Amino acid sequence: MSIYKIPLPLNILEAARERITWTL
């Protein structure tokens, strides 16, 4: 479960960064 908790926030951070790059 610990491993599953790590990729969750990591995926959100990556998605947010991709969205920022698209907006820029």
C-alpha positions as CSV (number, residue, x, y, z in Angstrom):
1,M,0.0,0.0,0.0
2,S,2.9,2.3,0.7
3,I,4.1,1.8,-2.9
4,Y,0.7,2.7,-4.2
5,K,0.6,5.9,-2.1
6,I,3.8,7.1,-3.7
7,P,2.9,7.0,-7.4
8,L,-0.5,8.6,-6.6
9,P,0.9,12.1,-5.7
10,L,3.8,11.6,-8.1
11,N,1.3,11.2,-11.0
12,I,-0.6,14.3,-9.9
13,L,2.6,16.3,-9.8
14,E,3.6,15.1,-13.3
15,A,0.1,15.9,-14.7
16,A,0.1,19.4,-13.1
17,R,3.6,20.1,-14.6
18,E,2.4,18.9,-18.1
19,R,-0.7,21.2,-17.8
20,I,1.5,24.1,-16.8
21,T,3.7,23.5,-19.8
22,W,0.7,23.4,-22.1
23,T,-0.6,26.6,-20.7
24,L,2.7,28.3,-21.2
